[in-house]
Amino acid sequence: MPHNIAISSSIKIPNGPMVPLSQTLTVDAYDKIDVTIPANTTEQEVQLVPAASPPVSFMLVASDWYGGNLSYTANAKKSATVPPAPPLPSFNLDSPHLLMGRGALTMMVDSGVPQTLYFDNQSGNDAHVVILIGRDATP
């Protein structure tokens, strides 16, 4: 049975423009992952979807705190990159990350299927991270 993910927001600039956003995405399945990334952790693995999963069309990564000391890579560890290969992009979790639509997910990984995230938390505090995934259930 399909599930609807309703997204609404409003971007406002005082004495400037206001852009309302509202969209409903229909997905076959969704997953909610609650995980704690311990302080001073490198490459904490968080499995998102099965290896042969079809494309993801929605992903939210949120935390109880944000900053440059909390980051992640998708589908591979930074330490697995061997020169002369270019370094993997690392995404600082300096605010919630909301990716809607398959086009947005391909900005993170070419396949559009982030299967695993590897978190670095170089702060002195644990980070409580919530990840929501919306996806198809059949290839």
C-alpha positions in Angstrom: 0.0 0.0 0.0 1.5 3.4 -1.0 2.4 6.0 1.7 2.2 9.7 1.3 4.9 12.0 2.6 3.6 15.5 3.0 6.2 18.3 3.0 5.4 21.9 3.6 7.6 24.9 4.5 7.7 28.6 4.0 10.9 30.5 3.2 10.5 34.1 4.5 13.0 37.0 4.3 11.9 40.0 6.4 10.9 42.9 4.0 11.6 40.5 1.1 10.1 37.6 -0.7 8.2 34.7 0.8 8.3 31.4 -1.1 5.8 28.7 0.1 6.7 25.1 -0.6 4.2 22.2 -0.5 4.5 18.8 -2.0 3.3 15.3 -1.4 5.5 12.4 -2.4 4.0 8.9 -2.9 6.3 6.1 -1.9 5.9 2.3 -1.5 7.9 2.1 1.8 9.5 4.4 4.3 12.1 3.8 7.0 12.8 5.8 10.1 16.2 5.3 11.7 17.1 6.7 15.1 20.8 6.5 15.9 23.3 8.0 18.3 26.7 8.9 16.8 29.0 8.9 19.8 31.4 11.8 20.5 34.8 11.6 18.8 33.7 8.9 16.4 35.0 8.3 12.9 33.1 6.5 10.1 30.2 5.2 12.2 28.2 3.1 9.7 24.4 3.5 9.4 22.7 1.1 7.0 19.8 2.8 5.2 18.4 0.4 2.6 19.1 -3.1 1.3 21.9 -3.5 -1.3 19.6 -4.1 -4.3 17.1 -1.4 -3.3 15.4 0.6 -6.0 15.9 4.4 -6.0 15.2 6.6 -3.0 12.9 9.6 -3.6 13.0 11.2 -0.2 15.6 11.5 2.6 15.8 13.7 5.7 18.9 13.7 8.0 18.3 15.7 11.2 20.1 15.9 14.5 19.7 17.3 18.0 22.6 19.6 17.3 24.4 20.9 14.1 27.8 22.0 13.3 31.0 21.5 11.3 32.1 18.7 13.6 29.3 16.4 12.5 29.5 15.1 8.9 28.8 12.1 6.7 29.7 10.4 3.4 27.4 8.2 1.4 28.0 4.6 0.3 31.7 4.6 1.1 34.1 5.5 3.9 36.5 8.5 3.3 39.3 6.2 4.4 38.5 3.8 1.5 39.5 6.4 -1.1 42.8 5.5 -2.6 44.8 8.2 -4.5 44.7 9.2 -7.3 40.9 8.8 -7.0 39.2 12.1 -6.0 38.2 12.3 -2.3 34.6 11.4 -1.5 32.3 14.3 -0.9 31.6 14.8 2.8 28.4 16.6 3.9 28.6 18.8 7.0 25.4 18.4 9.0 25.2 22.1 9.9 21.4 22.1 9.5 18.8 19.5 8.6 19.4 17.9 5.1 16.2 17.4 3.1 16.4 15.8 -0.3 13.2 15.5 -2.2 12.9 13.7 -5.6 15.3 11.4 -7.3 17.1 14.2 -9.0 18.1 15.6 -5.6 19.3 12.2 -4.4 21.6 11.8 -7.4 23.4 15.0 -6.2 24.5 12.8 -3.3 25.2 9.6 -5.1 25.1 8.9 -8.8 22.8 5.9 -8.5 20.2 7.8 -6.4 20.4 5.1 -3.8 22.3 6.1 -0.7 22.6 2.6 0.9 24.9 3.5 3.8 25.9 6.7 5.5 29.3 7.0 7.4 29.2 9.6 10.1 32.1 11.5 11.7 31.4 13.2 15.0 34.5 15.1 16.1 32.8 17.0 18.8 32.7 16.3 22.5 29.0 15.5 22.5 26.9 12.6 21.3 24.7 13.4 18.3 21.2 11.9 18.2 20.4 11.6 14.4 17.1 10.8 12.8 17.0 9.7 9.2 13.8 9.3 7.2 13.8 7.5 3.9 11.0 7.2 1.3 11.5 4.6 -1.5 10.0 2.2 -3.9 9.7 -1.3 -2.7 10.2 -3.2 -6.0 13.1 -2.8 -8.4 
